[in-house]
Amino acid sequence: MKGAGKLSVSSREQSHESYLRPFVVTRMHEDDLSLVVEIEEQSGLNRWGYDAYRRELLTNANAVMFVARNLYPGPSIIGFLAGWTVEDEMHINNIATHPEYRRMGVGESLMDAAIEESWRHGARYVLLEVRASNESAQLLYRKLGFSFVARRRDYYRFPTEDAFVMKLEMK
């Protein structure tokens, strides 16, 4: 699914897509968390850490959490997304790809899965914050149909940086 344009992918298309990619997107499980945290640390995200991801995964009924599972030798988890859906909004809290697997469609596939999941649960728009300097992520989000809606000064720490708030309206 690209943004809100296509809300479901046939099983034949999903099978075909998995042959073209070296990964599959699945729901996150508790035994994935150590690799999720490793990717978080390698990616320079504001730290959530193991306990926060575990709490979200096990106790938040609104959590939307996916991983990209590597189909080939190497790390078993190569990307993750953590967010939640409340009422008609999905909020993307964290998304990251293992540094050696970037620019292979991992982030886009994770976003597609989360957007589709949130749509099925009644979300009509998706919000996220992105570092002002993260041009590659901004490009991906624009490709998916997100637009700039606000700037949050000094939102990020280590290093301190502004965030751009981006929004996807689903139809």
N, C-alpha and C positions, 0 to 999 in steps of 0.2 A: 504494500500500500504506500503510495506516495502522498503524504499529507492526508487530506480528507477526500481525495478524488476517488479512490477505490477502497471500499470498506471490507472486502473479503477477497481472498485468493483461493482459487479452487485447489483441491488436493493434488491434482495433476500438475498445476503450476508450482505448488510448494515443493513437490518431489523434484520437478525439473530444476527449480532454483537451487535446491540443496546440492545437485550435481555440479552446479556452476560455482558454488562457494565452498571454501574449505571449513565451513562452520555451520551450525544450526543454532537457532534461538529457541531457548526453552525457559520455563519458569526457574527462578533461583531456588536452591535448596540449602539447608543449613550447612551441609558439608562443602558447599561452594565458597563459604564466607572467607576462609583464609586466603584463597586466591583473589577474591574480590578486593579484600583489603590490600593485598600486594599490588594489584593494578591501581587502586586508589592512590597508594603511596608513590608509585612510579609516575603517575599522571599529574601530580602536584595539585590535586583537589584539596579543598578545605576538608580537613580530616573528620570523618565520622567514626571510623574504627569498627572493629569486630562487634562490640556490644551494641552499638546503635543499629547496625545492619541486622543483627540477630533479633533485636527487639522489634524492629519494623516487620521483619519476615514472620515472626512467630506471634505477634500480638496485635498488629494493625490490620484490621479487616479491609481497610481501604488501600493497603499497600499494593503497588504494581511493581514487581521486581523480576527482571529477566537477566539471563546470562547468554553469551555467545559461546557455545561449546565447540572447541577445535576438533575437527575430524581426522587430523593428521598428527604425526609425532610433534611434540612440543608441549607447551602448557595446555592443560585441559580446558581452562577458561581463558578466553582472550578478550572479553569485554563484558560490561554489565550496565544495567540501568536500574535506578531506584527512584520511585515516584509514588504518588498516591492520587486517588480520585475521590473528591468530596463534592457531593451534589452534581453540578454540571461542569466542574472544573477538574482537569488533570494537571498536577504540578510535577514537573521533572525536577527531582532534587539533585541527582548525580547521574552522570553517564560518562563512561571512560572506556578506552580501548587500550589493550596492551601495546606498548610502544612499537614492538616488532610487527604488529598486525594492523597498523593504521593504513588508511587509504585503500582498504579492501572491502568496504561496504559494511563493516561491523556496526558502526554507530548508526548508520542509516537503517539497517535491519532491526536493531534494538529499538530505535524510535518508531519504526513502522509497527512493530509488535505492541509497543506501549500505547500508541495512538489507537490502534484497532481495539485493544483490550478496553481502553477507557471509553471508546465510543459505545461498545457493547454494554457498558455500565452506566450509560447516560450522560457522559461528559459531552459538552458542546464546544469546549475550547480547551487548549493546552497552553500553560504558561511555563516559562523557564527563565533563569538568569544565566548569562554567559559573560565571561571576562571580556572587557572591552578590547583587550589585545588578542583574543582568540579568534582570529579571522577565519581559520579553516572551519571551526565549529559554526560560526555565524553563517558562512557560505552554505554549509549543510542544512542549517535550519531554514534559511531562505529557500533553498531547493525544495524543502518539504512543505513550504507554504507559510512559514512563520514571518511575521513582520515586527519591526521595532516598535515598542510602545512607551518605553521610559528608560531613564538612566538612574541608577542608584549609586550615589557617590560613596566611595570608600567601602563598598559592600564586602569585598574580599580582603582577607588577611594573608600575610606570608606569601607573596608580597601584597601590600595594600593596593587595591585597584578597584576601579568602578566596574559595575555590572550593567549590561544592557538587559532589559526585560524584553522578552520576545513572546509573541502570542500567535497561536494558530486557531483560527475560527473553523470549526467543522460544520459542514452543512448536512 
